[in-house]
Amino acid sequence: MTETEIKNIIEKQKKFFASGATLSVDFRINALRKLHSVIVRNENEINKAIKEDLGKSALESYMCETGLSLSEISYMIKHTRRFAKEHRVLTPMAQYVSRSFVKPSPYGTVLIMSPWNYPLLLTIDPLADAIAAGNTVILKPSAYSPATGKVIGNIVKECFPPEYVSVVEGGRAENSCLLEQDFDYIFFTGSQAVGREVMRRAAEHLTPVSLELGGKSPCIVDKSANLKLAARRIVFGKYLNCGQTCVAPDYIYCHADVKDDFIAQVKKEIVRQYGSNPFDNPDYGKIINEKHFNRICGLIDASKVVHGGQSRPETLQIAPTVMDNVTRDDKIMKEEIFGPVMPVMTYTHIDRLIADVNNEPHPLALYVFAEDKKLIRRVTSEVSFGGGCINDTIIHLATSNMGFGGVGASGMGSYHGKAGFDTFTHYKSIVDKKTWLDLPMRYQPYKKSNGKLIRKFLK
């Protein structure tokens, strides 16, 4: 898409927003209902596209993408009317007689830039939130998942006129062109490196942003944990989508007393869930492209591999891999893995573990497996992270009743449910001052008696 075409779409969206059409809550809810029905109708096409891009099975595609997208849309259909209402707040006596209220208002025309690893979910979820809040939307799916991007484009064309919601396909040139435009809000999901560039470009227009990034999310396995169940749930979370999940457990921090038993359980679970030869498992996916395949392979230290380690370049597949005796000095601990490789580090003192994790950039997620309630409270209170689970992985993002987002280097802002509506909404604080009474104490010439009244009100 050319720069002229992109500018024309944005100009039309700004005019459409200015018309006031999206302020109607009925208009928003009808748009969400149409989006829901069209996604349901196109489930088979979605499955085929995600299979082509990432090798995901139909069940995994529905569980982790289509189903979660539909759930978010349904939540917004149910709650948008309530979220969009203005609500009254208390007025201080100094403002007597007045009515104070907060009025939710859409930002305007927003840009949503989504990644390739969950190409449907991470496009549709923020889209549903932005529509519920009353915005017009430009979607920019990742060029690395072209099949899914094409399906998203078809869904959007079937649902909405381009002056309301449009999809811009393409790669870096289109990304750069979009970031030069003056949007009212930008919502970006992707890498920290690109997130920095998005924020820098947005600053030129003073455009507010949400950044959903990533990082090295730790998974702590205490000696009090149920090791068999911990292994099962960690294997699920680590190797889901071949590790290409922003909230996947990036590395394991296991208590030294149970490390060998834990690794033994992990090996059993890998075989149980993926088979003795994962490459023969039709439900085991692939790495998105050759670039990322080679990068992940380069992180594997064969001398520390205790399970897996095999790769198949022709299908861009890497077997579920476990590395033992890993330290912070290893190459695999220098960057987010985003692949099916599980490095295992050990700890003996929780104080040192907490200090070590806090010494690193704040992660998007943290997981702790333990039955020791005191340890759980310490970790969840003293470590800074976006969100996470106790005795499970991944599932904290699968609810519209909690916001999802990072902190520090793992992002800013959140979405899902009410948090998503809030992200794409500006809340106007308004005082409606009555005209039948006007207290004189604030006006000049100032009097000593008025000063006494002011001090009574303001203290």
Secondary structure as GFF3:
##gff-version 3
##sequence-region A 1 459
A	DSSP	alpha_helix	3	18	.	.	.	ID=ss1
A	DSSP	three_ten_helix	21	23	.	.	.	ID=ss2
A	DSSP	alpha_helix	25	41	.	.	.	ID=ss3
A	DSSP	alpha_helix	43	54	.	.	.	ID=ss4
A	DSSP	alpha_helix	58	61	.	.	.	ID=ss5
A	DSSP	pi_helix	62	66	.	.	.	ID=ss6
A	DSSP	alpha_helix	67	83	.	.	.	ID=ss7
A	DSSP	beta_strand	87	89	.	.	.	ID=ss8
A	DSSP	three_ten_helix	93	95	.	.	.	ID=ss9
A	DSSP	beta_strand	98	106	.	.	.	ID=ss10
A	DSSP	beta_strand	109	113	.	.	.	ID=ss11
A	DSSP	alpha_helix	121	133	.	.	.	ID=ss12
A	DSSP	beta_strand	136	140	.	.	.	ID=ss13
A	DSSP	alpha_helix	146	159	.	.	.	ID=ss14
A	DSSP	beta_strand	165	167	.	.	.	ID=ss15
A	DSSP	alpha_helix	172	179	.	.	.	ID=ss16
A	DSSP	beta_strand	185	189	.	.	.	ID=ss17
A	DSSP	alpha_helix	192	203	.	.	.	ID=ss18
A	DSSP	beta_strand	209	212	.	.	.	ID=ss19
A	DSSP	beta_strand	218	221	.	.	.	ID=ss20
A	DSSP	alpha_helix	227	239	.	.	.	ID=ss21
A	DSSP	three_ten_helix	240	243	.	.	.	ID=ss22
A	DSSP	beta_strand	251	255	.	.	.	ID=ss23
A	DSSP	three_ten_helix	256	258	.	.	.	ID=ss24
A	DSSP	alpha_helix	259	274	.	.	.	ID=ss25
A	DSSP	three_ten_helix	278	280	.	.	.	ID=ss26
A	DSSP	alpha_helix	290	299	.	.	.	ID=ss27
A	DSSP	three_ten_helix	302	304	.	.	.	ID=ss28
A	DSSP	beta_strand	305	307	.	.	.	ID=ss29
A	DSSP	beta_strand	311	312	.	.	.	ID=ss30
A	DSSP	three_ten_helix	313	315	.	.	.	ID=ss31
A	DSSP	beta_strand	317	318	.	.	.	ID=ss32
A	DSSP	beta_strand	321	323	.	.	.	ID=ss33
A	DSSP	three_ten_helix	331	333	.	.	.	ID=ss34
A	DSSP	beta_strand	341	347	.	.	.	ID=ss35
A	DSSP	alpha_helix	350	358	.	.	.	ID=ss36
A	DSSP	beta_strand	365	369	.	.	.	ID=ss37
A	DSSP	alpha_helix	373	382	.	.	.	ID=ss38
A	DSSP	beta_strand	387	390	.	.	.	ID=ss39
A	DSSP	three_ten_helix	395	397	.	.	.	ID=ss40
A	DSSP	three_ten_helix	408	410	.	.	.	ID=ss41
A	DSSP	beta_strand	411	412	.	.	.	ID=ss42
A	DSSP	alpha_helix	417	423	.	.	.	ID=ss43
A	DSSP	beta_strand	425	433	.	.	.	ID=ss44
A	DSSP	three_ten_helix	440	442	.	.	.	ID=ss45
A	DSSP	alpha_helix	448	457	.	.	.	ID=ss46
###
